[in-house]
Amino acid sequence: MNKKYDERQRWINYRLSHHALIIVFVLLLVNGLVRSSFEVTWAAPMAETFVLIALPTLYYITRSLFQGAYVGRRETYGKNGLAFAFIALIFLGVFIASGDAFIADGQLAQDSVLLLAGIFFAYITVLHGVKYFSENKRV
C-alpha cells in the first residue's frame, strides 16, 4: 500500500484514472474512425501519439491537482512547479532552436512534438502555480 497518499487521495486517483482511460478509448476510437473512414492523416505518427496521450493526461492532472489528490505528503506545489517549468523551457528552447515547422503538408509535423511537449509542461507549471498561490495567499 502506498503511504504517500491518504485514503481520500487514493480514491480520487482511482476514479480519475478510470475517467482518463475512458477518454483514451474514445480518442483512439474517434481517431481510428477518422483515419479509416475519411482517409485523413492529421498528424505525423509521433505527434498523433503525443496528442492522444497528452489530452487524457492533462485531464487527470488538472482534476487531481484541484481535488487535492495530486501531491503526496512530502511534495510541494512550488517544487513540482519549478521542475515542470524547467522541463517546459528545455522543450520550448529545443523547438525554437531547431527552427522546424509546426505544420507541414497540412498536418502536424514530426518535430511539433517538441512544441506540444513544451506547452504540455508549461500548462502543468501554470496549474501548479495557481494551486501554490491559492493555498499560500496572504490577505
C-alpha positions as CSV (number, residue, x, y, z in Angstrom):
1,M,0.0,0.0,0.0
2,N,1.3,3.5,-0.9
3,K,1.7,5.5,2.3
4,K,2.4,8.6,0.2
5,Y,-1.4,9.3,-0.2
6,D,-4.3,9.1,2.2
7,E,-7.4,7.1,1.5
8,R,-9.3,10.0,0.0
9,Q,-6.5,10.8,-2.4
10,R,-6.2,7.2,-3.5
11,W,-9.9,7.0,-4.1
12,I,-9.9,10.2,-6.2
13,N,-6.8,9.0,-8.2
14,Y,-8.5,5.7,-8.9
15,R,-11.7,7.4,-10.1
16,L,-9.8,10.0,-12.3
17,S,-7.6,7.4,-13.8
18,H,-10.7,5.4,-14.8
19,H,-12.0,8.6,-16.5
20,A,-8.7,9.2,-18.2
21,L,-8.8,5.6,-19.5
22,I,-12.2,6.1,-21.0
23,I,-11.0,9.3,-22.6
24,V,-8.1,7.4,-24.2
25,F,-10.5,4.8,-25.5
26,V,-12.8,7.4,-27.0
27,L,-9.9,9.4,-28.6
28,L,-8.5,6.2,-30.1
29,L,-11.9,5.2,-31.5
30,V,-12.5,8.6,-33.0
31,N,-9.0,8.8,-34.4
32,G,-9.4,5.4,-36.0
33,L,-12.7,6.2,-37.5
34,V,-11.5,9.5,-38.9
35,R,-8.4,7.9,-40.4
36,S,-10.1,4.9,-41.9
37,S,-13.4,6.5,-43.0
38,F,-12.1,9.7,-44.4
39,E,-8.5,8.7,-45.1
40,V,-7.3,11.8,-43.3
41,T,-3.9,11.9,-41.7
42,W,-3.9,14.9,-39.4
43,A,-0.5,14.4,-37.8
44,A,2.8,12.6,-38.1
45,P,2.7,9.3,-36.1
46,M,4.7,10.7,-33.1
47,A,2.7,13.9,-32.9
48,E,-0.5,11.9,-33.2
49,T,0.5,9.6,-30.4
50,F,1.6,12.5,-28.2
51,V,-1.8,14.3,-28.6
52,L,-3.8,11.2,-27.9
53,I,-1.8,10.6,-24.7
54,A,-1.4,14.2,-23.6
55,L,-5.2,15.1,-23.6
56,P,-6.2,12.5,-21.0
57,T,-3.1,13.1,-19.0
58,L,-3.9,16.8,-18.8
59,Y,-7.5,16.0,-17.7
60,Y,-6.1,13.7,-15.0
61,I,-3.5,16.1,-13.7
62,T,-5.9,19.1,-13.7
63,R,-8.7,17.3,-11.9
64,S,-6.4,15.6,-9.3
65,L,-4.5,18.7,-8.6
66,F,-7.6,20.8,-7.8
67,Q,-9.2,18.0,-5.9
68,G,-6.1,17.7,-3.6
69,A,-5.1,14.3,-4.7
70,Y,-2.0,15.1,-6.9
71,V,0.7,16.0,-4.4
72,G,1.8,13.5,-1.8
73,R,2.8,14.2,1.8
74,R,6.4,15.0,1.0
75,E,5.9,17.0,-2.2
76,T,5.1,20.7,-2.6
77,Y,3.4,22.6,-5.4
78,G,6.2,25.1,-5.6
79,K,9.0,22.4,-6.0
80,N,6.9,20.5,-8.6
81,G,6.1,23.7,-10.5
82,L,9.7,24.7,-10.8
83,A,10.7,21.2,-12.0
84,F,7.9,21.3,-14.7
85,A,8.9,24.9,-15.7
86,F,12.5,23.7,-16.2
87,I,11.3,20.8,-18.4
88,A,9.0,23.2,-20.4
89,L,11.8,25.6,-21.1
90,I,14.0,22.8,-22.3
91,F,11.4,21.6,-24.8
92,L,10.4,25.1,-26.0
93,G,14.1,26.1,-26.3
94,V,14.9,23.0,-28.4
95,F,11.9,23.6,-30.6
96,I,12.8,27.3,-31.2
97,A,16.5,26.4,-31.8
98,S,15.6,23.7,-34.3
99,G,13.6,26.2,-36.4
100,D,11.4,23.4,-37.7
101,A,7.8,24.0,-38.9
102,F,4.8,23.2,-36.6
103,I,2.6,22.2,-39.6
104,A,3.9,20.6,-42.8
105,D,1.9,19.3,-45.7
106,G,-1.4,20.1,-43.9
107,Q,-0.6,18.1,-40.8
108,L,1.2,18.4,-37.5
109,A,4.9,17.8,-38.3
110,Q,7.1,15.3,-36.5
111,D,9.1,18.0,-34.8
112,S,5.9,19.7,-33.5
113,V,6.1,17.2,-30.6
114,L,8.8,19.4,-29.1
115,L,6.5,22.4,-29.1
116,L,3.5,20.3,-27.9
117,A,5.6,18.9,-25.0
118,G,6.7,22.4,-24.1
119,I,3.1,23.6,-24.0
120,F,2.1,20.5,-22.1
121,F,4.7,21.1,-19.3
122,A,4.0,24.9,-19.3
123,Y,0.3,24.1,-18.7
124,I,1.2,21.9,-15.8
125,T,3.6,24.6,-14.5
126,V,0.7,27.1,-14.5
127,L,-1.6,24.7,-12.7
128,H,1.0,24.2,-10.0
129,G,1.5,27.9,-9.7
130,V,-2.2,28.6,-9.4
131,K,-2.6,25.9,-6.8
132,Y,0.5,27.1,-4.9
133,F,-0.6,30.7,-4.8
134,S,-4.2,29.8,-3.9
135,E,-3.0,27.8,-0.9
136,N,-0.4,30.3,0.2
137,K,-2.2,33.6,-0.5
138,R,-1.8,36.3,2.1
139,V,-4.7,38.7,2.7
